[in-house]
Amino acid sequence: MPLISLDDMMNHAKAESYAVGYFETWDLRSMISVLRAAESASSPVIVGFSGIYLPRFLDEELRWFAS
């Protein structure tokens, strides 16, 4: 699934009359589960993750979460 801007995603959802779910993930397992379900349903999602883990990650690892 491609990454697009939140504005583009929400404008499309509004124009086509559908909702976009937000899912807070607390670990890699839950993040992967949300992304796989969204891909399986061909549905856009907004995925959050706990900022408490940010100091542990390097830039390269953060880019992996966004790809």
All heavy atoms as TSV, in Angstrom:
chain	resi	resn	atom	element	x	y	z
A	1	MET	N	N	0.840	-1.176	0.000
A	1	MET	CA	C	0.000	0.000	0.000
A	1	MET	C	C	0.884	1.237	0.000
A	1	MET	O	O	1.833	1.314	0.763
A	1	MET	CB	C	-0.872	-0.003	1.252
A	1	MET	CG	C	-2.314	-0.069	0.987
A	1	MET	SD	S	-3.258	-0.063	2.519
A	1	MET	CE	C	-4.681	-0.834	1.843
A	2	PRO	N	N	0.554	2.206	-0.807
A	2	PRO	CA	C	1.388	3.413	-0.840
A	2	PRO	C	C	1.105	4.320	0.353
A	2	PRO	O	O	0.023	4.295	0.927
A	2	PRO	CB	C	0.960	4.083	-2.142
A	2	PRO	CG	C	-0.454	3.647	-2.334
A	2	PRO	CD	C	-0.505	2.239	-1.789
A	3	LEU	N	N	2.099	5.113	0.699
A	3	LEU	CA	C	1.903	6.143	1.710
A	3	LEU	C	C	1.405	7.397	1.002
A	3	LEU	O	O	1.950	7.796	-0.024
A	3	LEU	CB	C	3.214	6.454	2.424
A	3	LEU	CG	C	3.812	5.344	3.267
A	3	LEU	CD1	C	5.150	5.784	3.841
A	3	LEU	CD2	C	2.873	4.971	4.400
A	4	ILE	N	N	0.350	7.997	1.537
A	4	ILE	CA	C	-0.148	9.256	0.988
A	4	ILE	C	C	-0.364	10.219	2.145
A	4	ILE	O	O	-0.401	9.805	3.309
A	4	ILE	CB	C	-1.456	9.073	0.181
A	4	ILE	CG1	C	-2.585	8.564	1.075
A	4	ILE	CG2	C	-1.249	8.135	-0.999
A	4	ILE	CD1	C	-3.940	8.588	0.417
A	5	SER	N	N	-0.532	11.477	1.813
A	5	SER	CA	C	-0.726	12.466	2.878
A	5	SER	C	C	-2.094	12.266	3.534
A	5	SER	O	O	-3.045	11.756	2.918
A	5	SER	CB	C	-0.616	13.882	2.318
A	5	SER	OG	O	-1.769	14.205	1.562
A	6	LEU	N	N	-2.176	12.669	4.779
A	6	LEU	CA	C	-3.437	12.559	5.514
A	6	LEU	C	C	-4.516	13.399	4.836
A	6	LEU	O	O	-5.669	12.959	4.728
A	6	LEU	CB	C	-3.236	13.000	6.964
A	6	LEU	CG	C	-4.441	12.894	7.879
A	6	LEU	CD1	C	-4.943	11.462	7.962
A	6	LEU	CD2	C	-4.115	13.417	9.255
A	7	ASP	N	N	-4.148	14.583	4.363
A	7	ASP	CA	C	-5.128	15.425	3.661
A	7	ASP	C	C	-5.707	14.713	2.445
A	7	ASP	O	O	-6.921	14.712	2.238
A	7	ASP	CB	C	-4.500	16.749	3.222
A	7	ASP	CG	C	-4.350	17.747	4.352
A	7	ASP	OD1	O	-5.019	17.580	5.391
A	7	ASP	OD2	O	-3.563	18.691	4.192
A	8	ASP	N	N	-4.835	14.122	1.624
A	8	ASP	CA	C	-5.310	13.412	0.436
A	8	ASP	C	C	-6.215	12.244	0.811
A	8	ASP	O	O	-7.257	12.024	0.185
A	8	ASP	CB	C	-4.143	12.909	-0.405
A	8	ASP	CG	C	-3.394	14.023	-1.105
A	8	ASP	OD1	O	-3.923	15.152	-1.186
A	8	ASP	OD2	O	-2.262	13.764	-1.567
A	9	MET	N	N	-5.816	11.487	1.836
A	9	MET	CA	C	-6.608	10.333	2.260
A	9	MET	C	C	-7.993	10.765	2.746
A	9	MET	O	O	-9.007	10.192	2.353
A	9	MET	CB	C	-5.890	9.560	3.372
A	9	MET	CG	C	-6.634	8.327	3.804
A	9	MET	SD	S	-5.943	7.347	5.168
A	9	MET	CE	C	-4.330	7.940	5.420
A	10	MET	N	N	-8.037	11.791	3.574
A	10	MET	CA	C	-9.305	12.219	4.138
A	10	MET	C	C	-10.190	12.907	3.098
A	10	MET	O	O	-11.411	12.746	3.124
A	10	MET	CB	C	-9.063	13.128	5.349
A	10	MET	CG	C	-8.321	12.422	6.488
A	10	MET	SD	S	-9.003	10.805	6.947
A	10	MET	CE	C	-10.541	11.283	7.669
A	11	ASN	N	N	-9.591	13.644	2.186
A	11	ASN	CA	C	-10.387	14.257	1.117
A	11	ASN	C	C	-11.030	13.193	0.237
A	11	ASN	O	O	-12.201	13.307	-0.146
A	11	ASN	CB	C	-9.531	15.200	0.273
A	11	ASN	CG	C	-9.203	16.481	0.995
A	11	ASN	OD1	O	-9.925	16.911	1.897
A	11	ASN	ND2	N	-8.089	17.098	0.630
A	12	HIS	N	N	-10.283	12.137	-0.076
A	12	HIS	CA	C	-10.837	11.045	-0.881
A	12	HIS	C	C	-11.951	10.333	-0.115
A	12	HIS	O	O	-13.011	10.020	-0.683
A	12	HIS	CB	C	-9.731	10.064	-1.280
A	12	HIS	CG	C	-10.197	9.033	-2.259
A	12	HIS	ND1	N	-10.687	7.809	-1.866
A	12	HIS	CD2	C	-10.261	9.061	-3.612
A	12	HIS	CE1	C	-11.035	7.122	-2.938
A	12	HIS	NE2	N	-10.787	7.862	-4.016
A	13	ALA	N	N	-11.726	10.076	1.165
A	13	ALA	CA	C	-12.742	9.410	1.979
A	13	ALA	C	C	-14.025	10.241	2.043
A	13	ALA	O	O	-15.132	9.703	1.936
A	13	ALA	CB	C	-12.206	9.155	3.381
A	14	LYS	N	N	-13.877	11.539	2.196
A	14	LYS	CA	C	-15.058	12.405	2.247
A	14	LYS	C	C	-15.791	12.409	0.909
A	14	LYS	O	O	-17.014	12.277	0.870
A	14	LYS	CB	C	-14.643	13.826	2.626
A	14	LYS	CG	C	-15.807	14.763	2.785
A	14	LYS	CD	C	-15.352	16.130	3.248
A	14	LYS	CE	C	-16.547	17.050	3.410
A	14	LYS	NZ	N	-16.151	18.384	3.866
A	15	ALA	N	N	-15.042	12.505	-0.179
A	15	ALA	CA	C	-15.655	12.534	-1.508
A	15	ALA	C	C	-16.371	11.229	-1.833
A	15	ALA	O	O	-17.403	11.225	-2.501
A	15	ALA	CB	C	-14.592	12.823	-2.571
A	16	GLU	N	N	-15.831	10.109	-1.340
A	16	GLU	CA	C	-16.412	8.792	-1.632
A	16	GLU	C	C	-17.286	8.251	-0.494
A	16	GLU	O	O	-17.745	7.112	-0.549
A	16	GLU	CB	C	-15.290	7.793	-1.937
A	16	GLU	CG	C	-14.450	8.168	-3.153
A	16	GLU	CD	C	-15.248	8.126	-4.446
A	16	GLU	OE1	O	-16.101	7.224	-4.590
A	16	GLU	OE2	O	-15.027	9.002	-5.295
A	17	SER	N	N	-17.464	9.041	0.551
A	17	SER	CA	C	-18.342	8.707	1.694
A	17	SER	C	C	-17.960	7.423	2.424
A	17	SER	O	O	-18.778	6.520	2.598
A	17	SER	CB	C	-19.805	8.631	1.238
A	17	SER	OG	O	-20.230	9.866	0.725
A	18	TYR	N	N	-16.703	7.335	2.842
A	18	TYR	CA	C	-16.311	6.214	3.689
A	18	TYR	C	C	-15.440	6.713	4.831
A	18	TYR	O	O	-14.906	7.817	4.792
A	18	TYR	CB	C	-15.598	5.107	2.893
A	18	TYR	CG	C	-14.276	5.507	2.264
A	18	TYR	CD1	C	-13.086	5.414	2.974
A	18	TYR	CD2	C	-14.215	5.944	0.939
A	18	TYR	CE1	C	-11.881	5.769	2.394
A	18	TYR	CE2	C	-13.024	6.295	0.346
A	18	TYR	CZ	C	-11.848	6.196	1.084
A	18	TYR	OH	O	-10.659	6.543	0.508
A	19	ALA	N	N	-15.330	5.911	5.866
A	19	ALA	CA	C	-14.538	6.262	7.047
A	19	ALA	C	C	-13.137	5.673	6.935
A	19	ALA	O	O	-12.927	4.656	6.269
A	19	ALA	CB	C	-15.211	5.727	8.306
A	20	VAL	N	N	-12.196	6.322	7.595
A	20	VAL	CA	C	-10.827	5.806	7.684
A	20	VAL	C	C	-10.559	5.551	9.161
A	20	VAL	O	O	-10.670	6.452	9.988
A	20	VAL	CB	C	-9.800	6.818	7.121
A	20	VAL	CG1	C	-8.381	6.296	7.300
A	20	VAL	CG2	C	-10.076	7.125	5.652
A	21	GLY	N	N	-10.207	4.319	9.487
A	21	GLY	CA	C	-9.963	3.963	10.880
A	21	GLY	C	C	-8.576	4.365	11.354
A	21	GLY	O	O	-7.615	4.365	10.589
A	22	TYR	N	N	-8.503	4.729	12.635
A	22	TYR	CA	C	-7.223	4.984	13.301
A	22	TYR	C	C	-6.996	3.847	14.282
A	22	TYR	O	O	-7.882	3.502	15.074
A	22	TYR	CB	C	-7.247	6.316	14.054
A	22	TYR	CG	C	-6.029	6.501	14.925
A	22	TYR	CD1	C	-4.848	6.968	14.384
A	22	TYR	CD2	C	-6.059	6.166	16.274
A	22	TYR	CE1	C	-3.711	7.110	15.167
A	22	TYR	CE2	C	-4.934	6.308	17.069
A	22	TYR	CZ	C	-3.763	6.779	16.513
A	22	TYR	OH	O	-2.641	6.913	17.287
A	23	PHE	N	N	-5.799	3.272	14.235
A	23	PHE	CA	C	-5.458	2.154	15.110
A	23	PHE	C	C	-4.153	2.456	15.831
A	23	PHE	O	O	-3.130	2.693	15.197
A	23	PHE	CB	C	-5.333	0.857	14.300
A	23	PHE	CG	C	-6.595	0.501	13.594
A	23	PHE	CD1	C	-6.846	0.963	12.307
A	23	PHE	CD2	C	-7.555	-0.276	14.218
A	23	PHE	CE1	C	-8.027	0.660	11.647
A	23	PHE	CE2	C	-8.744	-0.588	13.573
A	23	PHE	CZ	C	-8.976	-0.120	12.288
A	24	GLU	N	N	-4.202	2.452	17.151
A	24	GLU	CA	C	-3.007	2.652	17.972
A	24	GLU	C	C	-2.351	1.295	18.167
A	24	GLU	O	O	-2.995	0.337	18.584
A	24	GLU	CB	C	-3.389	3.247	19.327
A	24	GLU	CG	C	-2.225	3.575	20.212
A	24	GLU	CD	C	-1.423	4.771	19.732
A	24	GLU	OE1	O	-1.951	5.612	18.977
A	24	GLU	OE2	O	-0.251	4.857	20.113
A	25	THR	N	N	-1.075	1.199	17.838
A	25	THR	CA	C	-0.352	-0.056	17.997
A	25	THR	C	C	0.716	0.116	19.067
A	25	THR	O	O	1.333	1.172	19.177
A	25	THR	CB	C	0.294	-0.500	16.668
A	25	THR	OG1	O	1.219	0.498	16.232
A	25	THR	CG2	C	-0.764	-0.701	15.589
A	26	TRP	N	N	0.901	-0.914	19.850
A	26	TRP	CA	C	1.825	-0.819	20.979
A	26	TRP	C	C	3.085	-1.633	20.786
A	26	TRP	O	O	4.018	-1.538	21.574
A	26	TRP	CB	C	1.097	-1.247	22.252
A	26	TRP	CG	C	0.033	-0.266	22.574
A	26	TRP	CD1	C	-1.285	-0.350	22.258
A	26	TRP	CD2	C	0.199	1.007	23.210
A	26	TRP	NE1	N	-1.950	0.774	22.662
A	26	TRP	CE2	C	-1.068	1.624	23.258
A	26	TRP	CE3	C	1.290	1.672	23.747
A	26	TRP	CZ2	C	-1.264	2.878	23.821
A	26	TRP	CZ3	C	1.082	2.922	24.313
A	26	TRP	CH2	C	-0.178	3.506	24.341
A	27	ASP	N	N	3.103	-2.455	19.774
A	27	ASP	CA	C	4.311	-3.209	19.483
A	27	ASP	C	C	4.298	-3.581	17.999
A	27	ASP	O	O	3.332	-3.330	17.291
A	27	ASP	CB	C	4.431	-4.453	20.363
A	27	ASP	CG	C	3.238	-5.393	20.257
A	27	ASP	OD1	O	2.507	-5.344	19.240
A	27	ASP	OD2	O	3.045	-6.185	21.184
A	28	LEU	N	N	5.390	-4.149	17.545
A	28	LEU	CA	C	5.520	-4.475	16.131
A	28	LEU	C	C	4.472	-5.495	15.699
A	28	LEU	O	O	3.930	-5.414	14.600
A	28	LEU	CB	C	6.931	-4.996	15.853
A	28	LEU	CG	C	7.280	-5.267	14.400
A	28	LEU	CD1	C	7.073	-4.022	13.546
A	28	LEU	CD2	C	8.711	-5.755	14.293
A	29	ARG	N	N	4.149	-6.438	16.557
A	29	ARG	CA	C	3.154	-7.466	16.216
A	29	ARG	C	C	1.792	-6.848	15.926
A	29	ARG	O	O	1.135	-7.181	14.942
A	29	ARG	CB	C	3.031	-8.481	17.342
A	29	ARG	CG	C	2.079	-9.611	17.019
A	29	ARG	CD	C	1.988	-10.620	18.113
A	29	ARG	NE	N	3.319	-11.160	18.356
A	29	ARG	CZ	C	3.638	-11.908	19.393
A	29	ARG	NH1	N	2.729	-12.223	20.284
A	29	ARG	NH2	N	4.854	-12.361	19.554
A	30	SER	N	N	1.362	-5.923	16.773
A	30	SER	CA	C	0.053	-5.305	16.538
A	30	SER	C	C	0.091	-4.397	15.312
A	30	SER	O	O	-0.895	-4.307	14.569
A	30	SER	CB	C	-0.439	-4.548	17.775
A	30	SER	OG	O	0.431	-3.501	18.123
A	31	MET	N	N	1.213	-3.726	15.064
A	31	MET	CA	C	1.322	-2.883	13.875
A	31	MET	C	C	1.234	-3.716	12.600
A	31	MET	O	O	0.503	-3.380	11.678
A	31	MET	CB	C	2.630	-2.093	13.875
A	31	MET	CG	C	2.756	-1.162	12.670
A	31	MET	SD	S	4.302	-0.249	12.620
A	31	MET	CE	C	4.034	0.906	13.942
A	32	ILE	N	N	1.955	-4.823	12.565
A	32	ILE	CA	C	1.922	-5.696	11.398
A	32	ILE	C	C	0.516	-6.249	11.191
A	32	ILE	O	O	0.029	-6.335	10.065
A	32	ILE	CB	C	2.966	-6.826	11.527
A	32	ILE	CG1	C	4.374	-6.240	11.379
A	32	ILE	CG2	C	2.727	-7.923	10.503
A	32	ILE	CD1	C	5.491	-7.205	11.712
A	33	SER	N	N	-0.169	-6.598	12.261
A	33	SER	CA	C	-1.532	-7.124	12.150
A	33	SER	C	C	-2.479	-6.100	11.537
A	33	SER	O	O	-3.277	-6.438	10.661
A	33	SER	CB	C	-2.053	-7.546	13.525
A	33	SER	OG	O	-1.277	-8.603	14.038
A	34	VAL	N	N	-2.394	-4.857	11.986
A	34	VAL	CA	C	-3.246	-3.799	11.434
A	34	VAL	C	C	-2.942	-3.591	9.955
A	34	VAL	O	O	-3.841	-3.502	9.123
A	34	VAL	CB	C	-3.071	-2.485	12.221
A	34	VAL	CG1	C	-3.712	-1.314	11.491
A	34	VAL	CG2	C	-3.641	-2.617	13.623
A	35	LEU	N	N	-1.662	-3.522	9.609
A	35	LEU	CA	C	-1.281	-3.287	8.214
A	35	LEU	C	C	-1.690	-4.446	7.311
A	35	LEU	O	O	-2.168	-4.225	6.191
A	35	LEU	CB	C	0.213	-3.022	8.117
A	35	LEU	CG	C	0.685	-1.741	8.812
A	35	LEU	CD1	C	2.196	-1.635	8.765
A	35	LEU	CD2	C	0.024	-0.518	8.221
A	36	ARG	N	N	-1.539	-5.672	7.779
A	36	ARG	CA	C	-1.963	-6.826	6.967
A	36	ARG	C	C	-3.470	-6.835	6.749
A	36	ARG	O	O	-3.948	-7.130	5.652
A	36	ARG	CB	C	-1.511	-8.128	7.624
A	36	ARG	CG	C	-0.047	-8.394	7.442
A	36	ARG	CD	C	0.331	-9.731	8.024
A	36	ARG	NE	N	1.753	-9.977	7.791
A	36	ARG	CZ	C	2.465	-10.875	8.435
A	36	ARG	NH1	N	1.888	-11.640	9.353
A	36	ARG	NH2	N	3.737	-11.034	8.172
A	37	ALA	N	N	-4.224	-6.508	7.793
A	37	ALA	CA	C	-5.679	-6.468	7.653
A	37	ALA	C	C	-6.091	-5.379	6.669
A	37	ALA	O	O	-6.972	-5.597	5.829
A	37	ALA	CB	C	-6.334	-6.232	9.016
A	38	ALA	N	N	-5.454	-4.222	6.745
A	38	ALA	CA	C	-5.778	-3.128	5.825
A	38	ALA	C	C	-5.439	-3.504	4.393
A	38	ALA	O	O	-6.209	-3.239	3.464
A	38	ALA	CB	C	-5.035	-1.861	6.232
A	39	GLU	N	N	-4.287	-4.131	4.197
A	39	GLU	CA	C	-3.911	-4.559	2.849
A	39	GLU	C	C	-4.874	-5.613	2.323
A	39	GLU	O	O	-5.277	-5.572	1.161
A	39	GLU	CB	C	-2.485	-5.083	2.839
A	39	GLU	CG	C	-1.451	-3.985	2.957
A	39	GLU	CD	C	-0.023	-4.495	2.971
A	39	GLU	OE1	O	0.195	-5.697	3.236
A	39	GLU	OE2	O	0.877	-3.681	2.715
A	40	SER	N	N	-5.269	-6.544	3.169
A	40	SER	CA	C	-6.186	-7.600	2.759
A	40	SER	C	C	-7.537	-7.022	2.333
A	40	SER	O	O	-8.163	-7.508	1.397
A	40	SER	CB	C	-6.379	-8.585	3.914
A	40	SER	OG	O	-7.336	-9.551	3.600
A	41	ALA	N	N	-7.975	-5.982	3.029
A	41	ALA	CA	C	-9.253	-5.351	2.724
A	41	ALA	C	C	-9.125	-4.215	1.710
A	41	ALA	O	O	-10.124	-3.585	1.370
A	41	ALA	CB	C	-9.870	-4.808	4.011
A	42	SER	N	N	-7.905	-3.961	1.241
A	42	SER	CA	C	-7.647	-2.812	0.346
A	42	SER	C	C	-8.256	-1.538	0.923
A	42	SER	O	O	-8.940	-0.783	0.238
A	42	SER	CB	C	-8.189	-3.080	-1.051
A	42	SER	OG	O	-7.525	-4.164	-1.634
A	43	SER	N	N	-8.025	-1.345	2.215
A	43	SER	CA	C	-8.621	-0.230	2.940
A	43	SER	C	C	-7.544	0.663	3.537
A	43	SER	O	O	-6.576	0.168	4.122
A	43	SER	CB	C	-9.500	-0.790	4.057
A	43	SER	OG	O	-10.076	0.245	4.792
A	44	PRO	N	N	-7.708	1.983	3.417
A	44	PRO	CA	C	-6.737	2.876	4.040
A	44	PRO	C	C	-6.905	2.877	5.553
A	44	PRO	O	O	-8.014	2.666	6.070
A	44	PRO	CB	C	-7.087	4.245	3.459
A	44	PRO	CG	C	-8.531	4.155	3.118
A	44	PRO	CD	C	-8.761	2.727	2.726
A	45	VAL	N	N	-5.822	3.075	6.258
A	45	VAL	CA	C	-5.847	3.184	7.718
A	45	VAL	C	C	-4.840	4.240	8.153
A	45	VAL	O	O	-3.903	4.564	7.430
A	45	VAL	CB	C	-5.505	1.860	8.432
A	45	VAL	CG1	C	-6.572	0.820	8.229
A	45	VAL	CG2	C	-4.151	1.337	8.036
A	46	ILE	N	N	-5.054	4.734	9.341
A	46	ILE	CA	C	-4.088	5.599	10.012
A	46	ILE	C	C	-3.562	4.771	11.173
A	46	ILE	O	O	-4.337	4.260	11.980
A	46	ILE	CB	C	-4.753	6.889	10.512
A	46	ILE	CG1	C	-5.396	7.636	9.347
A	46	ILE	CG2	C	-3.735	7.760	11.239
A	46	ILE	CD1	C	-6.327	8.757	9.772
A	47	VAL	N	N	-2.243	4.613	11.232
A	47	VAL	CA	C	-1.638	3.776	12.259
A	47	VAL	C	C	-0.777	4.645	13.167
A	47	VAL	O	O	0.058	5.412	12.699
A	47	VAL	CB	C	-0.763	2.664	11.636
A	47	VAL	CG1	C	-0.143	1.804	12.706
A	47	VAL	CG2	C	-1.589	1.821	10.685
A	48	GLY	N	N	-1.022	4.522	14.459
A	48	GLY	CA	C	-0.205	5.216	15.443
A	48	GLY	C	C	0.606	4.211	16.224
A	48	GLY	O	O	0.302	3.024	16.239
A	49	PHE	N	N	1.666	4.701	16.843
A	49	PHE	CA	C	2.414	3.828	17.748
A	49	PHE	C	C	2.872	4.648	18.925
A	49	PHE	O	O	2.993	5.867	18.848
A	49	PHE	CB	C	3.582	3.123	17.055
A	49	PHE	CG	C	4.656	4.055	16.557
A	49	PHE	CD1	C	5.780	4.294	17.322
A	49	PHE	CD2	C	4.537	4.668	15.328
A	49	PHE	CE1	C	6.757	5.141	16.868
A	49	PHE	CE2	C	5.508	5.532	14.867
A	49	PHE	CZ	C	6.623	5.771	15.645
A	50	SER	N	N	3.111	3.987	20.020
A	50	SER	CA	C	3.441	4.663	21.262
A	50	SER	C	C	4.774	5.403	21.159
A	50	SER	O	O	5.801	4.817	20.849
A	50	SER	CB	C	3.507	3.643	22.398
A	50	SER	OG	O	3.900	4.291	23.581
A	51	GLY	N	N	4.754	6.692	21.432
A	51	GLY	CA	C	5.966	7.501	21.395
A	51	GLY	C	C	6.959	7.168	22.489
A	51	GLY	O	O	8.101	7.607	22.444
A	52	ILE	N	N	6.550	6.374	23.458
A	52	ILE	CA	C	7.457	6.014	24.545
A	52	ILE	C	C	8.688	5.256	24.025
A	52	ILE	O	O	9.740	5.269	24.627
A	52	ILE	CB	C	6.721	5.200	25.627
A	52	ILE	CG1	C	7.537	5.126	26.904
A	52	ILE	CG2	C	6.378	3.804	25.128
A	52	ILE	CD1	C	6.773	4.587	28.086
A	53	TYR	N	N	8.546	4.617	22.870
A	53	TYR	CA	C	9.642	3.832	22.326
A	53	TYR	C	C	10.572	4.639	21.423
A	53	TYR	O	O	11.618	4.147	21.020
A	53	TYR	CB	C	9.099	2.645	21.532
A	53	TYR	CG	C	8.271	1.724	22.386
A	53	TYR	CD1	C	6.914	1.585	22.170
A	53	TYR	CD2	C	8.845	1.011	23.429
A	53	TYR	CE1	C	6.144	0.760	22.967
A	53	TYR	CE2	C	8.079	0.192	24.234
A	53	TYR	CZ	C	6.735	0.061	24.000
A	53	TYR	OH	O	5.989	-0.751	24.793
A	54	LEU	N	N	10.221	5.866	21.078
A	54	LEU	CA	C	11.016	6.649	20.136
A	54	LEU	C	C	12.492	6.806	20.511
A	54	LEU	O	O	13.338	6.685	19.643
A	54	LEU	CB	C	10.383	8.021	19.913
A	54	LEU	CG	C	9.138	8.019	19.060
A	54	LEU	CD1	C	8.562	9.436	18.992
A	54	LEU	CD2	C	9.428	7.514	17.663
A	55	PRO	N	N	12.842	7.083	21.748
A	55	PRO	CA	C	14.276	7.272	22.043
A	55	PRO	C	C	15.146	6.054	21.732
A	55	PRO	O	O	16.335	6.187	21.533
A	55	PRO	CB	C	14.303	7.585	23.540
A	55	PRO	CG	C	12.931	8.079	23.843
A	55	PRO	CD	C	12.011	7.353	22.889
A	56	ARG	N	N	14.561	4.872	21.657
A	56	ARG	CA	C	15.332	3.652	21.386
A	56	ARG	C	C	15.658	3.481	19.922
A	56	ARG	O	O	16.535	2.697	19.574
A	56	ARG	CB	C	14.551	2.427	21.849
A	56	ARG	CG	C	14.377	2.348	23.325
A	56	ARG	CD	C	13.724	1.071	23.768
A	56	ARG	NE	N	13.492	0.107	22.713
A	56	ARG	CZ	C	12.549	-0.795	22.722
A	56	ARG	NH1	N	11.729	-0.854	23.737
A	56	ARG	NH2	N	12.411	-1.649	21.751
A	57	PHE	N	N	14.951	4.163	19.026
A	57	PHE	CA	C	15.103	3.910	17.603
A	57	PHE	C	C	16.030	4.907	16.934
A	57	PHE	O	O	16.064	6.077	17.277
A	57	PHE	CB	C	13.749	3.956	16.891
A	57	PHE	CG	C	12.828	2.851	17.305
A	57	PHE	CD1	C	11.659	3.126	17.953
A	57	PHE	CD2	C	13.160	1.536	17.058
A	57	PHE	CE1	C	10.809	2.114	18.330
A	57	PHE	CE2	C	12.323	0.512	17.431
A	57	PHE	CZ	C	11.141	0.798	18.074
A	58	LEU	N	N	16.763	4.413	15.961
A	58	LEU	CA	C	17.566	5.260	15.100
A	58	LEU	C	C	16.735	5.678	13.903
A	58	LEU	O	O	15.674	5.115	13.634
A	58	LEU	CB	C	18.803	4.487	14.625
A	58	LEU	CG	C	19.733	3.965	15.715
A	58	LEU	CD1	C	20.815	3.093	15.108
A	58	LEU	CD2	C	20.338	5.112	16.499
A	59	ASP	N	N	17.219	6.661	13.147
A	59	ASP	CA	C	16.475	7.139	11.977
A	59	ASP	C	C	16.144	6.010	11.010
A	59	ASP	O	O	15.044	5.941	10.478
A	59	ASP	CB	C	17.268	8.211	11.239
A	59	ASP	CG	C	17.261	9.535	11.972
A	59	ASP	OD1	O	16.390	9.731	12.834
A	59	ASP	OD2	O	18.130	10.363	11.675
A	60	GLU	N	N	17.081	5.106	10.766
A	60	GLU	CA	C	16.849	4.025	9.812
A	60	GLU	C	C	15.698	3.132	10.277
A	60	GLU	O	O	14.887	2.679	9.483
A	60	GLU	CB	C	18.108	3.177	9.610
A	60	GLU	CG	C	19.253	3.904	8.957
A	60	GLU	CD	C	20.046	4.781	9.920
A	60	GLU	OE1	O	20.092	4.459	11.125
A	60	GLU	OE2	O	20.590	5.799	9.472
A	61	GLU	N	N	15.629	2.864	11.559
A	61	GLU	CA	C	14.567	2.008	12.071
A	61	GLU	C	C	13.210	2.700	11.987
A	61	GLU	O	O	12.203	2.074	11.693
A	61	GLU	CB	C	14.874	1.593	13.504
A	61	GLU	CG	C	16.062	0.641	13.575
A	61	GLU	CD	C	16.577	0.480	14.985
A	61	GLU	OE1	O	16.702	1.497	15.701
A	61	GLU	OE2	O	16.867	-0.662	15.361
A	62	LEU	N	N	13.168	4.008	12.223
A	62	LEU	CA	C	11.908	4.738	12.093
A	62	LEU	C	C	11.422	4.729	10.659
A	62	LEU	O	O	10.228	4.601	10.397
A	62	LEU	CB	C	12.071	6.178	12.578
A	62	LEU	CG	C	12.106	6.362	14.086
A	62	LEU	CD1	C	12.404	7.815	14.424
A	62	LEU	CD2	C	10.799	5.932	14.727
A	63	ARG	N	N	12.334	4.841	9.697
A	63	ARG	CA	C	11.939	4.792	8.290
A	63	ARG	C	C	11.319	3.430	7.956
A	63	ARG	O	O	10.406	3.340	7.157
A	63	ARG	CB	C	13.133	5.079	7.376
A	63	ARG	CG	C	13.383	6.556	7.200
A	63	ARG	CD	C	14.359	6.803	6.068
A	63	ARG	NE	N	15.734	6.550	6.460
A	63	ARG	CZ	C	16.509	7.443	7.056
A	63	ARG	NH1	N	16.035	8.636	7.345
A	63	ARG	NH2	N	17.736	7.153	7.386
A	64	TRP	N	N	11.800	2.363	8.584
A	64	TRP	CA	C	11.242	1.039	8.332
A	64	TRP	C	C	9.771	1.003	8.735
A	64	TRP	O	O	8.941	0.442	8.021
A	64	TRP	CB	C	12.027	-0.019	9.107
A	64	TRP	CG	C	11.558	-1.401	8.776
A	64	TRP	CD1	C	11.990	-2.176	7.765
A	64	TRP	CD2	C	10.540	-2.145	9.458
A	64	TRP	NE1	N	11.306	-3.370	7.773
A	64	TRP	CE2	C	10.411	-3.384	8.782
A	64	TRP	CE3	C	9.735	-1.897	10.557
A	64	TRP	CZ2	C	9.510	-4.352	9.195
A	64	TRP	CZ3	C	8.823	-2.854	10.957
A	64	TRP	CH2	C	8.719	-4.074	10.285
A	65	PHE	N	N	9.417	1.636	9.863
A	65	PHE	CA	C	8.026	1.639	10.314
A	65	PHE	C	C	7.134	2.397	9.349
A	65	PHE	O	O	5.948	2.145	9.272
A	65	PHE	CB	C	7.909	2.258	11.708
A	65	PHE	CG	C	8.289	1.309	12.811
A	65	PHE	CD1	C	9.508	1.409	13.443
A	65	PHE	CD2	C	7.419	0.316	13.221
A	65	PHE	CE1	C	9.855	0.547	14.453
A	65	PHE	CE2	C	7.745	-0.557	14.238
A	65	PHE	CZ	C	8.988	-0.441	14.844
A	66	ALA	N	N	7.672	3.366	8.621
A	66	ALA	CA	C	6.867	4.180	7.731
A	66	ALA	C	C	6.787	3.603	6.323
A	66	ALA	O	O	6.085	4.126	5.472
A	66	ALA	CB	C	7.444	5.596	7.658
A	67	SER	N	N	7.485	2.517	6.044
A	67	SER	CA	C	7.474	1.980	4.680
A	67	SER	C	C	6.508	0.839	4.514
A	67	SER	O	O	5.909	0.364	5.404
A	67	SER	CB	C	8.864	1.539	4.283
A	67	SER	OG	O	9.342	0.531	5.140
